[in-house]
């Protein structure tokens, strides 16, 4: 595996600090500063927090919360023998030189088997597809088996729905979408592939179904996945278009690609330069291919499919374009962002402690307070907040620390508005923890 590009230690520490703040206040960041999250994903998620960040971005964290004990239940089930045999045969093929998967029967291969078997039980109508194994393996390198399972579920159902179904209809459609987009990105490459009558499935199937996990150098895989989990399938399309453009996009490159065989070989043995992390990531970020273009092209290709082949056999759920779309579609059981008091009281409720004054005197004070509030609407600099026993509050300047209110109000009788204000502090303390928990 290629060595990760060196990031200065000080820069890495700063990024870790920023990511910790985001992860500990995830809902707030997703609601108000999603573009900032996207920029930080493009710069690369710090290795120490990558697994946790992928769970948050994909919605796997929420999915796990919504289904407590589900993975354990699937893990304990025997599974369908027809899938178990196929999975067993694929285990040793996934990253055979990685320390997690190097030994047969080792903990890495065991966890990979558990995750893939659990998915066949979770979606028996879909079963197992070989391209799921490298996806699950990369996830297991960054998180425990249960978390990896729910991230795999999100990839299969939200990011790449239909990719792993029996007929592979979704990947065929995306192949046509990729080829159509290529005409705008690199007319030279598009013309060459058209002339050679090379079906997109011959070169893009493994790219897309494995999210480039078996194509790119390791450091580039991680950077692509950081952006993929944040922005969705458009990143996969962009990477594919960049590779095609730089492999076949000039007359010089095409000199070595006289026929179908030579062209396919060129795409299977891509130049290390175009796959190098810094170059590839920058090209992907700058390529102007949007979700809207992909969806518009999807409708065109779907119409053509229906005209020539009839209706799709696999009705996959709609594709979600990244973390924000997934969060908006499935907000999950998280608390609302607005601060809320721990105790809610009806507006007319009055609670009096043992030190409270008799009810008649309270009523007199209430009238006196309201009158004074009407006479003097512009409070002085040292005037405190006046709260009446009935729960009315007159928002005024905060008194100095040494000042003492002449009419102290029992804490129990604090109104809702005041409790709402004070609960900002409790919200901040809550957000210092994991906001999903």
C-alpha positions in Angstrom: 0.0 0.0 0.0 1.1 3.5 -0.8 2.3 5.6 2.1 0.0 8.3 3.2 1.0 11.8 2.2 2.7 13.6 5.1 0.6 16.2 6.9 2.6 18.4 9.3 1.9 17.2 12.9 0.7 20.7 14.0 -1.8 20.8 11.1 -3.0 17.3 11.9 -3.6 18.3 15.6 -5.5 21.3 14.6 -7.7 19.3 12.3 -8.3 16.7 15.0 -9.4 19.5 17.4 -11.8 20.9 14.8 -13.3 17.5 14.0 -13.8 16.7 17.6 -15.8 19.9 18.0 -17.9 19.0 15.0 -18.5 15.4 16.1 -19.5 16.5 19.6 -21.9 19.0 18.2 -22.9 17.1 15.1 -26.5 18.2 14.7 -25.7 21.9 15.0 -22.9 21.6 12.4 -25.0 19.7 10.0 -27.9 22.1 10.3 -26.0 25.4 10.1 -22.5 24.7 8.7 -22.8 21.8 6.3 -20.6 23.5 3.7 -17.8 23.7 6.3 -18.1 20.0 6.9 -17.8 19.4 3.2 -14.7 21.5 2.9 -13.1 19.6 5.8 -13.9 16.3 4.2 -12.2 17.5 1.0 -9.1 18.3 3.0 -9.2 14.8 4.5 -10.6 13.5 7.8 -7.9 12.9 10.4 -7.0 9.2 10.6 -7.7 9.0 14.3 -11.3 10.1 13.8 -12.1 8.8 10.3 -14.1 5.8 11.4 -16.3 7.8 13.8 -16.8 10.5 11.1 -17.9 8.0 8.5 -20.5 6.6 10.9 -21.9 10.1 11.5 -21.8 11.2 7.8 -23.4 8.0 6.5 -26.1 7.9 9.2 -24.9 4.5 10.4 -24.7 5.9 13.9 -28.4 6.8 13.9 -29.3 3.5 12.3 -27.5 1.6 15.0 -29.4 3.6 17.7 -32.7 2.9 16.0 -32.0 -0.8 15.9 -30.5 -1.8 19.3 -29.5 -5.4 19.5 -30.4 -6.1 15.8 -26.9 -6.9 14.7 -26.4 -9.3 17.6 -29.7 -11.0 16.6 -28.5 -11.4 13.0 -25.1 -12.4 14.2 -26.5 -15.3 16.2 -28.7 -16.6 13.4 -27.4 -19.4 11.3 -27.8 -17.8 7.9 -28.6 -19.2 4.4 -26.0 -21.9 3.4 -26.0 -20.8 -0.2 -24.7 -17.4 0.8 -22.4 -18.7 3.5 -20.4 -20.8 1.1 -19.9 -17.9 -1.3 -18.8 -15.5 1.5 -16.4 -18.1 2.9 -14.7 -18.4 -0.5 -14.3 -14.6 -0.8 -12.8 -13.8 2.6 -9.1 -14.4 1.8 -9.4 -12.2 -1.4 -10.0 -9.0 0.5 -6.8 -7.0 1.1 -4.7 -10.2 1.6 -1.6 -8.2 2.6 -3.3 -6.2 5.3 -2.6 -7.3 8.8 -6.3 -7.7 9.6 -7.0 -10.1 6.8 -3.7 -11.8 6.2 -4.4 -15.0 8.3 -7.2 -17.4 7.4 -9.6 -17.6 10.3 -8.1 -14.5 11.9 -10.2 -11.9 13.7 -10.4 -9.7 10.5 -11.8 -12.5 8.3 -14.1 -13.6 11.1 -15.6 -10.1 11.5 -15.9 -9.8 7.7 -17.8 -13.0 7.6 -20.1 -11.8 10.4 -20.9 -8.5 8.7 -21.6 -10.0 5.3 -23.7 -12.8 6.7 -25.7 -10.4 8.8 -26.5 -8.4 5.6 -27.8 -11.4 3.8 -30.2 -12.0 6.7 -31.1 -8.3 6.9 -31.9 -8.1 3.2 -32.6 -11.7 2.2 -34.2 -10.6 -1.1 -30.8 -9.0 -2.1 -28.5 -11.6 -0.5 -24.7 -11.2 -1.1 -22.7 -9.6 -3.9 -19.0 -10.1 -4.2 -18.4 -6.3 -4.5 -19.8 -5.8 -1.0 -16.8 -7.6 0.5 -14.1 -4.9 -0.1 -16.6 -2.3 1.0 -17.1 -4.1 4.3 -13.4 -4.8 4.7 -12.5 -1.1 4.4 -15.1 -0.2 7.0 -13.8 -2.9 9.4 -10.4 -1.4 9.2 -11.9 1.7 10.8 -14.6 0.5 13.2 -16.0 -2.5 15.1 -18.2 -5.1 13.3 -21.6 -3.7 14.5 -20.8 -0.2 13.3 -19.3 -1.5 10.1 -22.5 -3.5 9.4 -24.8 -0.4 9.7 -22.4 1.7 7.6 -22.6 -1.1 4.9 -26.4 -1.0 5.1 -26.3 2.8 4.5 -23.9 2.4 1.5 -26.1 -0.3 0.0 -29.5 1.4 0.6 -28.7 5.2 0.5 -25.6 5.8 -1.4 -25.6 3.0 -4.0 -29.1 1.5 -4.0 -29.6 -1.3 -6.4 -25.9 -1.8 -7.1 -25.8 -5.2 -5.4 -29.1 -6.6 -6.6 -29.1 -9.7 -8.8 -29.6 -8.1 -12.2 -27.2 -5.2 -11.6 -29.6 -2.9 -13.3 -28.6 0.2 -11.3 -24.9 -0.2 -12.2 -25.8 -0.6 -15.9 -27.9 2.7 -15.7 -25.0 4.5 -14.0 -22.6 3.2 -16.7 -24.7 4.9 -19.3 -24.9 8.1 -17.2 -21.1 8.1 -16.8 -20.6 7.7 -20.6 -23.0 10.5 -21.3 -21.3 12.9 -18.8 -17.9 11.9 -20.4 -19.0 13.6 -23.6 -19.0 17.0 -21.8 -15.9 16.3 -19.7 -13.7 14.8 -22.4 -15.1 14.6 -25.9 -11.8 12.9 -27.1 -12.2 10.0 -24.7 -15.9 9.7 -25.4 -15.3 9.6 -29.1 -12.6 6.9 -28.8 -14.8 4.6 -26.6 -17.7 5.1 -28.9 -15.6 4.2 -31.9 -14.3 1.1 -30.2 -17.8 0.1 -29.1 -16.6 -0.5 -25.5 -19.5 -1.0 -23.1 -19.1 1.1 -19.9 -19.6 -2.1 -17.8 -16.3 -3.4 -19.1 -14.3 -0.7 -17.2 -16.5 1.0 -14.6 -18.2 -1.9 -12.8 -15.5 -2.6 -10.3 -14.7 1.1 -10.0 -18.3 2.0 -8.9 -19.4 -1.2 -7.1 -16.3 -1.2 -4.9 -16.1 2.6 -4.6 -12.5 2.4 -6.1 -11.4 0.4 -3.0 -9.7 -2.1 -5.4 -8.5 0.4 -8.0 -6.8 3.3 -6.3 -3.7 3.6 -4.0 -4.7 3.3 -0.4 -4.2 7.0 0.5 -6.4 8.0 -2.5 -9.1 5.5 -1.5 -9.4 7.1 2.0 -9.6 10.6 0.6 -12.2 9.6 -2.0 -14.3 7.8 0.7 -14.1 10.9 3.0 -15.7 12.9 0.2 -18.0 10.1 -0.9 -19.6 9.8 2.6 -20.1 13.5 2.7 -21.3 14.3 -0.8 -22.6 11.0 -2.2 -22.3 9.2 -5.5 -21.3 12.3 -7.5 -17.8 11.8 -6.1 -17.7 8.3 -7.6 -18.8 9.7 -10.9 -16.2 12.5 -10.7 -13.4 10.1 -10.0 -14.4 7.9 -12.9 -14.5 10.8 -15.2 -11.1 12.1 -14.1 -9.5 8.7 -14.7 -11.1 8.4 -18.2 -10.1 12.0 -19.1 -6.5 11.6 -18.1 -6.1 8.0 -19.5 -7.8 8.5 -22.9 -8.4 12.3 -23.2 -5.5 13.2 -25.6 -4.3 12.0 -29.0 -0.9 11.1 -27.4 -2.6 8.8 -24.9 -4.7 7.1 -27.7 -1.6 6.1 -29.7 -1.2 3.1 -27.5 -5.0 2.3 -27.7 -5.6 1.1 -31.2 -8.2 -1.5 -30.4 -10.6 -2.7 -27.7 -8.1 -4.9 -25.9 -5.4 -2.1 -25.7 -8.0 0.4 -24.5 -9.3 -1.9 -21.7 -5.8 -2.7 -20.7 -5.0 1.0 -20.5 -7.9 1.5 -18.1 -7.0 -1.5 -16.0 -3.4 -0.4 -15.5 -3.8 3.3 -15.0 -0.8 5.6 -14.6 0.2 6.1 -11.0 0.4 9.8 -11.6 -3.3 10.3 -12.2 -4.2 8.1 -9.2 -1.9 10.0 -6.9 -3.7 11.4 -3.9 -3.1 15.2 -4.2 -3.5 15.3 -8.0 -6.7 13.1 -8.0 -8.4 14.8 -5.1 -7.8 18.3 -6.6 -9.2 17.2 -10.0 -12.2 15.6 -8.4 -13.0 18.8 -6.4 -12.7 21.0 -9.4 -14.7 18.9 -11.9 -18.1 20.6 -12.4 -20.4 17.6 -12.2 -23.4 18.1 -9.9 -26.2 16.0 -8.4 -28.6 17.8 -10.6 -26.8 16.8 -13.8 -26.6 13.2 -12.6 -30.3 13.1 -11.7 -31.3 14.7 -15.0 -29.1 12.2 -16.9 -30.6 9.4 -14.8 -34.1 10.3 -16.0 -33.0 10.3 -19.6 -31.3 6.9 -19.3 -34.2 5.4 -17.4 -36.6 6.5 -20.2 -34.4 4.9 -22.8 -34.1 1.7 -20.7 -37.9 1.5 -20.5 -38.3 2.1 -24.2 -35.9 -0.6 -25.2 -36.0 -3.2 -22.3 -39.2 -2.5 -20.4 -39.6 -1.8 -16.7 -36.7 -2.3 -14.2 -37.0 -5.6 -12.4 -35.4 -4.3 -9.2 -37.2 -1.3 -7.6 -34.5 0.2 -5.5 -35.1 3.1 -3.2 -34.2 6.6 -4.3 -30.5 7.5 -4.1 -29.5 10.0 -1.4 -26.8 12.4 -2.4 -24.6 12.5 0.7 -24.8 13.1 4.4 -27.1 16.2 4.4 -29.7 14.4 2.2 -29.7 11.3 4.4 -30.0 13.4 7.6 -32.9 15.4 6.1 -34.7 12.3 5.0 -34.1 10.3 8.3 -33.6 12.8 11.1 -33.6 10.0 13.6 -34.3 10.1 17.4 -32.1 13.0 18.2 -33.3 15.9 20.3 -34.3 19.1 18.6 -31.7 21.8 18.3 -33.6 24.5 20.2 -32.8 24.6 24.0 -35.6 23.3 26.2 -36.0 23.5 30.0 -35.8 20.2 31.9 -39.2 21.0 33.6 -42.1 22.4 31.6 -45.0 24.2 33.3 -48.3 25.4 31.9 -48.3 29.2 31.6 -50.8 29.8 34.4 -49.1 27.5 36.9 -47.7 29.2 40.1 -45.4 27.3 42.4 -44.6 28.8 45.8 -42.0 27.6 48.2 -42.4 27.6 51.9 -40.6 31.1 52.0 -43.1 32.6 49.6 -45.3 35.4 50.6 -49.1 35.0 51.1 -51.2 35.0 47.9 -52.8 38.5 48.6 -49.4 40.1 49.0 -48.2 38.4 45.9 -51.1 39.8 43.9 -50.4 43.3 45.2 -46.7 43.0 44.2 -47.8 41.7 40.8 -49.9 44.9 40.2 -47.1 47.1 41.6 -44.6 45.5 39.3 -46.7 45.8 36.2 -47.4 49.4 37.0 -43.8 50.3 37.5 -43.0 48.4 34.3 -45.4 50.6 32.3 -44.2 53.9 33.9 -40.5 53.2 33.3 -40.0 51.3 30.0 -36.4 52.2 29.7 -34.5 50.6 32.6 -31.4 52.1 34.0 -28.0 50.4 33.7 -28.2 48.8 37.1 -31.8 47.7 36.9 -32.3 43.9 37.2 -34.7 41.5 35.6 -38.1 41.7 37.2 -40.0 38.4 37.5 -43.4 38.2 39.0 -44.8 35.3 41.0 -47.4 34.6 38.3 -44.7 33.8 35.8 -44.5 37.1 33.9 -41.0 38.3 33.1 -39.9 41.7 32.0 -36.6 41.3 30.1 -34.3 44.0 31.4 -30.6 44.5 31.8 -28.7 42.0 34.0 -27.8 43.5 37.4 -24.2 43.7 38.6 -22.9 40.8 40.6 -23.1 42.7 43.9 -26.6 44.0 43.5 -29.4 42.3 45.4 -33.0 42.2 44.2 -35.4 43.8 46.7 -38.1 41.3 45.9 -36.4 37.9 45.6 -38.5 35.3 43.8 -38.4 31.7 44.7 -36.4 29.6 42.2 -39.3 27.2 41.7 -41.5 29.9 40.3 -39.1 30.9 37.5 -41.2 31.4 34.3 -40.9 29.4 31.2 -39.2 32.2 29.3 -36.5 32.5 31.9 -36.1 28.7 32.1 -35.8 28.7 28.3 -33.0 31.3 28.5 -31.1 29.5 31.2 -31.3 26.2 29.4 -28.9 27.5 26.8 -26.2 26.6 29.3 -27.5 23.1 29.6 -27.7 22.7 25.8 -24.0 23.6 25.5 -23.1 21.1 28.1 -25.2 18.4 26.4 -23.5 19.2 23.1 -20.1 18.6 24.5 -21.0 15.0 24.5 -22.1 12.8 21.6 -25.2 14.4 20.4 -26.6 11.1 19.0 -26.5 9.5 22.4 
